[in-house]
Amino acid sequence: MIAMKRINIKNLFVALVLILSIVLSTGCSLLPSADTSPPSSSAVTTNVTPVVSEWSITPPESQGLTLPSIADVVAKIKPSVVAINIKVTGYDIFNQPNTQEGAGSGWIIREDGIIVTNNHVVEGATSISVTLDDGRTFPVDATTVHTDPLSDLAILKIDATNLPAATLGDSSKLRIGDWVVAIGNSLGEGTSATSGIVSALDVSLSVTSSQTLYNLIQTDAPINPGNSGGPLVNMAGEVIGITSAKIASVGVEGMGYAISSQEAAPIIEQLVKTGYVVRPWLGVSLYPVNQFVLQRYNLAVDKGAFVVNVASGSPADEAGLRVGDVITSFAGKEIDTVDDLIQAIRSAEIGQKVEITYWRGESQKTTSATLIESPPP
């Protein structure tokens, strides 16, 4: 066996030598060759049709637009912005009265000392003083303070002349994304400015169960306590809003709100001319139709405006409306919520006769009322 293995190994060795000699004699023709010479000019090419035959990427002359100068805007509006300081009577835990102080903002709308602010800035104040941008401070006579709680607007007057009045702009021309600047007596520490953009337009915001503000401008410009009543201005330095409220919650960026100049202008004008705002008046107090009201009063409808009070001698009283009725239609407009009815009344005219559909118990009824002027506050 050993001899045979030696013979096989010998034969295998001889075979390998023979194969190697054959390969070397053929110039390694068994291995592929690499051709490094340039392609022949006679090589075949593929015809390609271009998408656009004449075009090149040309960089723009400017890589970006120049941002507006916030400093110029602030310089224009700041002399018209005032700090409002108030004192109110508060009560401690023992129901003992004490004096508390508060701060807000305002802006000069007329050179003769008429100033615009929010109702909640001056509401309940026992004394009010105004500090101008130049440092002068003026007391405010309470008889010159006129307010409109529904819109959260107020005006007051100081005994001064030749003041730098701000220019009222047109908020209807605003677009989402426009730059705006909020300026006011932030935190009661003096006038300061913040900037941002218009985040949303025509926003409605429920401030309390009985008050909703309409046609608000939403902005991401930071608005802090003390800013209320101050102006929100566009890049021309025109007042296009009156800052009024702020929503802030954990995990959500702050959203500032301003009453639009379009909404505020006619109200301010009436406050200046008559001391109060005249609106169409039906003479009812309302409450939402919610699950509690549905079950408590066993209502036949799950939407509408629930009547909780009817003013004596009012159009509603003369039309036969009673406490417990649910108004579902007003002047041809479907009423699903209290806000629907408030907006419908505000959009009507004084002296207008309107048809009202309502539910009383299990019965649907129809009546009509002639709207009159809202009574003075």
C-alpha positions, 0 to 999 in steps of 0.5 A: 500500500505504501509503495502504491501511494508513493507511485500515485504521488509521483504521478501527480507531481509529474502531471502538475509539472507538465500542466505548468509548462504548458501554461507558461508556454502560452504566455498565461493566455488563461488569465484575462487581459486588461486593455488600458489603451484609450478608446478608439475614435471609431467607438460606437456612441448612443444618441441622447436627446436633452430635456432642455437644450439651452439652460444653466443654473444662475445663482441669484444676485441676492441670497436672501431678503433683508429683514425689516428693521424692528428698531425703526418700528419701535422708534416710531411707535414707542413715544405713543405707548404709555404705562398704566398703573392702577390701585384696586381694593382687595380683601385678605383671608379675613375679609379685611380690605386692602389696597392692591396695585396693578399695571397695564399698557395703553397707547395714545390715539389722539393728541389731546390725551385720549388713550386706548387700553383694555377694559380688564386693565382699568376694571374696578380701579379706585385710582389710575395714573398714566406714565408717558414715554417721556417720563411724565405721569398724569392722574386720570379722572374716573369720569373720563374712563369709558369701557366696553366689557364685551369687547374688553376695550376702554378709553381714558383721558389725561390732561395733556396736549400735543401728544404723539398719537399713534396711527391706526392701521388696517388689520384686514390687510394682514396675512398669516406670516406677516411680521408684527411687534408687540410693545407695552409695559411688560411685567410692570417694568417699563416699556419693552418690545417683542416681535413675531409673526401673525400666526392666525387670523379671525380667531374666537376666544372664550375668555369666560363663560359669558364673554367671547372675543371675536376677530382676534389676531393670533401671534407668536410674539411673546406677550406678558402680564402688563402688555395688555392694552398695548399696541400690536403694530405692523412693519409700518409702525401702524396699530393693527391690534390691541393685545388682550390675552395670552394662553400658556400651558405646559408643553405648549408654546405661548400664543398671544392675542390681540383685538384687531383694529378692524374690530376695535375701531368702531367701538373706540369711536363710540366710546369716545363720542358717547361713552358707551357702545350701542348695539342691537339688543334682544334682552336675554341672558344665555347659557350653553346647551350642555349635558347638565342642562339637557338632563336638568331641564329634560330638553327636547333639543341638544343644541341652541342657546338656553335662556336663563333671564329675560329683561323686563320690557325688552324685545325678548319679553315683548316677543313672549320668550321665557326662562327655559326656552331654547333658541334654535334659529334667529333671523334665518340663521341656525343657532347651535351655540350661544356664540352663534346667537350673540354673533347673529344679534351683533350682525343685525340692525337696530330696529330690525324685526327678526323671526325667532324659532325656539323650543319650549318643552316638547313644542317648537314655536316661532315668534318675532322681535324688533331689536332696539338699542342696548341700554347704557351701562 
